[in-house]
Amino acid sequence: MEPAEDDATPGGTPIETAIQQYLDSVEAGNSRKNFQSTLATWRIWLRKERGVTSLENLDILDCRRYARHLKQRARDGDLKASTATTYYAYVRAFLTFCVADEHLDANPAKAKRATDELPEDLGDADRQFWRGEERRAIMRSVDERVDHALDEEADVTRERAFRDRAIVYLLGLSGVRGAEVFAEPSDDKRTGITWGDVQLDAGAVRVLGKSREYEYAQLPERAATALERYRTVLDPLTDEWPVFPSAHAPSRYRAVREQLAHKGVPDDEIETILERSDVDTVLREYDVVPPALSTNGARNLMKRLCEDADLDVDGDYLKPHGARRGLGHELYASGHAELAQSALRHASIETTHESYSDIQAAETAQEVDDLLGE
């Protein structure tokens, strides 16, 4: 059972309370917004992963584990290494405030054995992106998988084949981040997009952006078509259904138990219902919203799809966030910097230029060669 927010040490300081005190002390509006988002996510992670809700229970090992969590997200492509270290710096600054306010004797986030776990910032050199031929190859593979499923020759159901194709097309063509469309267990706000967020006719999908404000990501026709055909197969009961439900059986059973209990159905009756019918039937019969595929589940799915497609990307697989980078890279390299900015929803063209500085350098080198060549 997850600890409640009021399970703090008696007489101690709830982390949520201390965070609010800290935010009240921050004068710059933009800084406050950035701190608030990062600290809210960190607090949820602490509660769920470490069972910590009060400052008095926070120690160096908790900070070390958080640094390791950020490092793993950087490895998976969810964060830049520089962003991961920035998030940790926000937490460290907050805990420094807590020391000054005499909530803590020392700052556990400053300990070397905690910071040793932070990712090394190597810049953009090791950041994966989907190359054009790789994107086309994985799309061909999921198209063929759907055809096999329709002919009942695939090792997955039609619904799963159509779902997986829609995921690949959405990632490959829309520029969305994985955390914007899949569920992030450590963040209560990121529960995965629902069908109510998808506007097929308008060519847009509503997502909770990196700034933690809702934005509309572009949805090209091929991605919209893949989603539309998948929706026909899935036949969601309501717009509240996640676009990409998880196929993880324990998670689906948990959703049934939690939602039926919330509706007042006794525990013994719930178990009888589950014994009488399979979980997919129960979801529809009792109007239970299935859980969304998680970011980790999406990464595992992409690993399997790459294996099926016999795609080896330098000994790795096509990571969800690499699709966004690949789209931007291809648009930028084609001379469409402003289109890349719009597709990736960068706040400024400078951000886009910075993200693809390698292309600028290559173009500059070519121009120099042309001018100085014999």
Secondary structure, 3 states (H helix, E strand, C coil): CCCCCCCCCCCCCEHHHHHHHHHHHCCCHHHHHHHHHHHHHHHHHHHHHHCCCEHHHCCHHHHHHHHHHHHHHHHCCCCCHHHHHHHHHHHHHHHHHHHHCCCCCCCHHHCHHHHCCCCCCCCCCCCCCCCHHHHHHHHHHHHHHHHHHHCCCCCCCHHHHHHHHHHHHHHHHHCCCHHHHCECCCCCCCECCEHHHEECCCCEEEEECCCCCEEEEECCHHHHHHHHHHHHHHCCCCCCCECCECCCHHHHHHHHHHHHHHCCCCHHHHHHHHHHCCHHHHHHHCCCCCCECEHHHHHHHHHHHHHHCCCCECCECCCHHHHHHHHHHHHHHCCCHHHHHHHHCCCCHHHHHHHCHHHHHHHHHHHHHHHHCC
